[in-house]
Amino acid sequence: MKVKIIIAICASLVVLIIGIALGSVNIPPGEILAIIRYRLTGVEFAESINNSTAIVWNIRLPRALLAFIAGSALSVSGAVMQSVLRNPLASSFTLGVSSGASLGAGIVILLGVTLPVAALFTLPLLGFAFGIGTIFLVVAFASRVDSQMDNNTIILTGMIFSLFVNAITTLMSALARQHIQQLVLWQMGSFSMRGWEAIYILAPVAVAGVIFITHFNRELDMMTFGEQQAKSMGVNLKRVKWILLVSSAALTGSAIAFVGVIGFIDLFAPHIVRRIFGSSHRYVIPLSALFGGTFMVICDLVARTIIAPRDLPVGAVTALLGAPFFAYIYFSKRAKKAQAR
Amino acid sequence: MLTLKNVSVGYTGEDVVKNVTFSVARNENLSIIGPNGCGKTTLLKAVANLMPFKGEIEVSGKPVHKMSHREVTLKIALLSQLSGIYFSYSVFDTVMMGRYLHIKDKFLGLPSEEDRAIVLKTLEAMDLSKEKDRSITTLSGGQLQRVFLARTLVQEPEIILLDEPTNHLDLKYQIELIEFLKQWAQHGNRTVIGVLHDINLAMKLSDNILVMKDGEIQVHGKVSAVVSDTLLKQVYDIDVARYMRESLKIWEDLRP
């Protein structure tokens, strides 16, 4: 296990460096490391690489880091939802986070609403607030109609709220057609032009979220066996469920608030991690963060280089690359097992 | 040790267990039998604090509703019937989950040497030592049942509730399991309450029996004092005793 983890961390760092190195101008890894060292410690570098400093520090590095952090947050959130709801297809999106965030974005883009104090952050703030607000309503509603908070009740409530909130966004779009393209582009997801400001906000949320959720690794393990089994082993199910659903929604909400709706990664990243490292959440949570982040850097690299200088929507690339990869990992192992029998 | 007073339990307003009153002493084993749907499993779930109930349940004289879920779980553990397995864990890790409330490292939940020793000892008792690193998704139904029983035992409760513990087990393991549970209860000064479909195994597990039908207690007491041909016929709507005697005759004829 230790060897596997070390290989995963090294692979992740290599991908991050490649993600920064490639683009309209290719920058050698040595230069990238020298620039990062200069910005962090003040150690001078050769004059010849001075030209790359702005590209690396102001554009590529924040973009790659943002992709990594958003991928991590979304994947961890997916892992939690799958285990808490005991449904391999569950994600924050099942419970209406993306619908809520889209409504928040719709209010900003279509109606031109601006927050007086933080105009620049109006879109991410409202996106986050509506995303997490929706899931809060879903869980509160489910808890009210079913005091035991059965998983099926939560999933069904999530679907009802999602459809309802989506309908409001669609109605708003129909009434304000001139801005519809902007909303659609936001919904497709992108990491361009976000800068360091987004990272300063998102990184602490993501790091704290991953550590906080890892703390609940044993409860998550037990919940995969079913609610009654977890409860009969001593898990305070209702409290833990509330905490985990809301904290994973906060992770998703804060990620999509800055980068738009990027789906699929939260579904497949935890499954790949479970296949390689087993199901124990002590590993699944941090390694989903590592794998999801790394995969998102690859997706963003593909999105911005494959038909450069145009950017493809990252949300589409995650599914285009992820679906075949997921099918290969998941079904090839299953086929090998069947043959072995 | 455990006392139920006028306990009713139900789903969506309809009582499945109706006004049940009985008590079980420390060191006493009790088998609960009855036809499908008579409320046996529901009753166990209420005792394990997994379902809301009306009436009063007391453990060592203290009402369950005045205890925290943690307190109840430290005293009462339930082995439920098998349900689907969606994720893969090793046998050792699965059994270790039973130590949840005992593990002192609350941040990452890393087990102590004592926790590991208890799990290894229980795995040995359940004949699972060789399988400890195997994934539970590759086990047979019988092996899985023993894994979950081991997980319930390492909780070290005072009262253990077993819902069909011999399901999926072959005859050897059924008999060994019943013998193991009797010894486990006797040596640890604990109580075993088992819901069993097999009347023979029920009688083997305990001297005391509780027979249920339509959510109500028909009889409760020593097997020799309360079980009769008429009672079983009335509860199961079939002549159970005649069937048993006919089976016995087949065995007699098979004698070398």
Interface residues (C-beta under 8 A of the other chain):
Chain A: S83 R86 P88 S147 T214 H215 N217 R218 D221 M222 T224 F225 G226 Q228 Q229 K231 S232 M233 G234 V235 N236 R274 G278 S279 S280 R282
Chain B: K45 A48 N49 L50 P52 H69 R70 T73 L74 A77 L78 S80 S83 I85 Y86 F87 S88 Y89 S90 D93 M97 G98 Y100 L101 I103 F107 L108 G109 R151 Q155
